Amino acid sequence: MARLAARLRTYAARERLLTVLLVAYIVMIPLDPSLPRRSLRLLEPRVYAALVALLVASRGLELSGLPARAASRLLAKLRGRPGLLYSSIVLAAGASAAFMTNDAALFVYLPLVMSVERILGAPLTGLYVLVALSVNTLSMASPIGNPQNIYIWQHYRLSAAEFAAGMAPYTLAGLGLLVVYTALLRGPPARAPPPPPVRLDKPLAAASLAAILGVAVLGSLGMQYEALLLAVALVGVARPRALGAVDAPLLAVFALLFIEFGEASRLAASHIPVPATPMEAMLLAAGLSQAVSNVPATVLLAHLVPRRLWIPLAVGANVGGAGLATGSMANLILLRLTRVDTRSYHRYALPYFAALLGASALLLALG
Amino acid sequence: MAAASRAVETARRALPYVVVGPPIIHRGPAGDVHVDLPLIYQGFALDRIHYDPVSRSPSPKGRPVHAMLRDVDPSSIAGEAEAILGELRVLDAAEYRGPEAAWAVPVAWRSFIVAHIKVSGDGGEIVPDYGLTEEVRRLVG
C-alpha cells in the first residue's frame, strides 16, 4: 500500500498538469452532479478525435527522423554562415510547425540550437526564443498547426482551405516580424565538421505524411473518426512502437481541458461580456491566453464567440501564445528543455508580442 | 571491416553536436536516488550516463549509483554535465550488435566507458535509443 502511494505521488509529481486537472474535475462534481453525464458532450468527441489523429501522425513523423534530418541538413550546409543559419532555423521551425504542430517542431529545432550553441561555445538565448516565437506564430497558418487551431477548425466546422485563407494575412505579418528579428541576430561561424544524419525510418515517414494529409482532408469533410482510424492504421502498421510513443497523459490533459473549460464557459456565460466586434474577440482571446494559456482560452471562448468571429478568436489565441511564458505550452517546453530563463524569454517575447498584436489589430481594422 | 571504422568516424563526428538532456532522477522505495544524464543528438536520445550525485562525477556504464540522499537539484547538475560532456571521447573500436544491425561505439570519460553511440550497420547513420527518447520527452513535455 505504501509502495502504491509512493508510486502515485511520483506519478502526480511528474504529471502535474494532469493531476491538477483531475483534482479540479473531482472537485467540480459535487458543485454540479450532472457533470459526469455531460462530460462526453463537453469533450466534443469529433473535435477530440481530430486532435488525437493529428498527434498520432505528428509523433510518427517526428520519430521517423525526417524532420531531424532536414534540420541537420540546414546545419551541415549553413554552419559557416551564421546569419543565414539562424534565419533558416527560425523559419524552418515555424514552417514545420504548420504541418506537425508547434510542440513537435520545438522538439526537433531546440536540440538543433543546443548543438549549434555547443559547437560555437557561445549562448544563443535570442535564437532559442525566436524558435519558440516562430513555432507559435507560423503554426497559425494551418488548421493542423497547433491544438487551438484544430479546436477552432473543428468546432466551427471550417474547411482546411477556409481556415488557411482566413489566417494568411496575420501569418504573413508574423513572418515579416520574424524576418526583421532574425536579421538582428549575430554570431561566429561554426568550425566543426558537418553532423552525420540520424537514421531515417522511411516507411514511418511515408505513413505519417500520408496520415497528416488524410487528417487535413477528412477533418475538412467532417469525417473525424475516419481520420483517427486512418492515422492509427497507417502509423501503427508502419511501426507499432510509434503508437506507444504517443503521449497518453497529454491526450488525457486535452480531454480534461476540453471538458473543464467547456463547463467553465457555460458557468461564465452570464458573467463574461460576449465579444461583439472582431477587435473585442481578438483582444479577449489574446488577454485570456496570458492568464490560462491559449488552448484553454480557446476552448472557453469558442463556446461564447459566434462563428462570424472565428478569425479574430484564432488570431488572438495564436498571437497570445507569443506573449507571457504562460501563453502557450510551447513556451514552457522552451523553458524546461533549455537554459533560457523566464526573464530572458520575456525580454525578447514581449516587444514581439506587442508588435504582432498591433499589426494584427491594424489588419483586423482594415479587413 | 571498413564499416566498423566508418561507424567510429561517424560517432566521432556526432560527438561535438551531442548535448546533455534534463537529468533523469529515479527514487527507489528505500529512499535511494539514482541519476542518469541522457545524451541527446538532433532531438533523439543516444544513451544515458550514470551519474553519482555524491562524488558529482560519472559512474562506469553498467554500474549505476544508488545514493542515499533526500533530494537532488537537477539545476545543480547542469554545470557538471557540461564539464563531463567536454571530457567525453569516442574510443577507436566498435562492437557489432546483430539484433539491432548496428555498431555500438564506446564513449569514454577519463579511464572508463560511460556510454555507447549506436551507428547503422553500414556505418553512416546515427541510431537513436527510442525508449530513452520517450523517457526524456515525458520529462519535458
Chai-1 contact restraints between the chains, C-beta under 6 A:
chainA,res_idxA,chainB,res_idxB,connection_type,confidence,min_distance_angstrom,max_distance_angstrom,comment,restraint_id
A,R3,B,P29,contact,1.0,0.0,6.0,A-B,restraint_1
A,A68,B,Q42,contact,1.0,0.0,6.0,A-B,restraint_2
A,A68,B,G43,contact,1.0,0.0,6.0,A-B,restraint_3
A,S72,B,Q42,contact,1.0,0.0,6.0,A-B,restraint_4
A,F107,B,G43,contact,1.0,0.0,6.0,A-B,restraint_5
A,V108,B,G43,contact,1.0,0.0,6.0,A-B,restraint_6
A,P111,B,I40,contact,1.0,0.0,6.0,A-B,restraint_7
A,P111,B,G43,contact,1.0,0.0,6.0,A-B,restraint_8
A,M114,B,V19,contact,1.0,0.0,6.0,A-B,restraint_9
A,S115,B,Y17,contact,1.0,0.0,6.0,A-B,restraint_10
A,R118,B,V19,contact,1.0,0.0,6.0,A-B,restraint_11
A,I119,B,P16,contact,1.0,0.0,6.0,A-B,restraint_12
A,A192,B,P16,contact,1.0,0.0,6.0,A-B,restraint_13
A,P193,B,R13,contact,1.0,0.0,6.0,A-B,restraint_14
A,P195,B,Y17,contact,1.0,0.0,6.0,A-B,restraint_15
A,P196,B,T10,contact,1.0,0.0,6.0,A-B,restraint_16
A,P196,B,R13,contact,1.0,0.0,6.0,A-B,restraint_17
A,P196,B,A14,contact,1.0,0.0,6.0,A-B,restraint_18
A,P196,B,I126,contact,1.0,0.0,6.0,A-B,restraint_19
A,P197,B,E125,contact,1.0,0.0,6.0,A-B,restraint_20
A,V198,B,Q42,contact,1.0,0.0,6.0,A-B,restraint_21
A,V198,B,F44,contact,1.0,0.0,6.0,A-B,restraint_22
A,V198,B,I126,contact,1.0,0.0,6.0,A-B,restraint_23
A,R199,B,S120,contact,1.0,0.0,6.0,A-B,restraint_24
A,R199,B,E125,contact,1.0,0.0,6.0,A-B,restraint_25
A,R199,B,V127,contact,1.0,0.0,6.0,A-B,restraint_26
A,A245,B,E134,contact,1.0,0.0,6.0,A-B,restraint_27
A,R336,B,V140,contact,1.0,0.0,6.0,A-B,restraint_28
A,L337,B,V140,contact,1.0,0.0,6.0,A-B,restraint_29
